[in-house]
Amino acid sequence: MIYRKRIQVYEHSFLRIGDRDFNTKHFIALSKLNALHNYQYFDLKHNGVVFKQFVGVLQVDNLTIEILPKIDRYEPEENKKKWQRVLIEMLHVTKKLKIQQVGQANVAKQSITLLDIYFEWFLNEVQLLVHQGLIKQYYKETGNVKALKGKLEFAMHIQKNIVHKERFYTTHQIYEKDHLIHQILGQALEIITRVSKGTYLYRRCKTVQVDFPEVTSIKANESTFTKLIKSRKIAPYETALSIARLIILNYAPNISNGSERMLALLFDMNKLWEEYILVRLKQASIDHNIKVYGQNSKTFWSNISIRPDIVLENDDEKFIIDTKWKNIGNDKPSTHDLRQMYVYNEYWKSNKSLLLYPSNNDDFHGYIRFGLLEGSDSQHHCGLGKVSIFKDCNKILNDQIGAKILGWVTESTSTNN
């Protein structure tokens, strides 16, 4: 049995060839994966890899690399367990991961990887579907049959059956379980079987495969998933299909022209932080007369649009929040970020905006008005907020972070330049 090795690193860190179990074979596989994704995941050096803002998990052959978030440049090595929990919780809150159905004992062991959690979630979903009863669907099949049914394909019938008079070449409907939905799930099960060798999930996956019907083997891609038509009948499959999509589209067999198979589940930490804050603000706004919006864009110039991360609306007032996943420390925000906030204020007719950064401690000193041009009566203000993501001695995420930020929203503005 092949046992899987694990390396944990932080975002923006450097992993050198020869460090721990990372070797040239893994480096070549990562470089080819990076090329497939327009070089967005890493910066490649001659002797290693510099990770960017993407966090999550990579598996090459029997090596698993977990890339964890951090807010302190000098984050100690022993804090990696804490940051693994942070990543899992953020993915859970933003509904990119469901951990209630995953064995909590396994999560607590810390030997489990993010990949294992996604696999177990998928296996739980498939088992539930099997228990509830897998659906059958109609699909068309063209070929020779022994009884005339469906539409006779006359030209092909003459070509194929000039000797075999007892056969009919037809296009007919079949009603069974071997359809596209189950073929996609079957492909995901096969990937998990290959990737999970040497882990506690391998035997579990083989058991699920025994209970799952035999289906035609396919190689699904992005267009395969666009063919799926939503209906009430397949609604129970939505979660399993979304996880299968994540697994299949991020799986790269034989990427380095060798025996290695790679699976990469990576998330942009900037977007994850934005989505996490959006969810927490929506939760906190339930008790306030405040509406919270994400993905609110407006045309800026020609076909170019601008979009602040989060817009809050209270009666006739609007408030802009732009999230930044970095520890700003004692530095000031960049001129570019401040210009961006000024434009947001102008286009959304908002008097207040907030640049929001993660921190180990809360820090907010109100709003400062932008410098006025001669003859301007603009009341645009911007604040800089550092919000603690932890509570309880830095062990768990602060689920009251939304309420803290809403408190800052109601603070009065300063007229200082």
Summary of the structure (lengths in Angstrom):
residues: 417
radius of gyration: 26.7
end to end distance: 66.7
largest distance: 94.5
contacts: 1209
relative contact order: 0.10
helix: 36%
strand: 27%
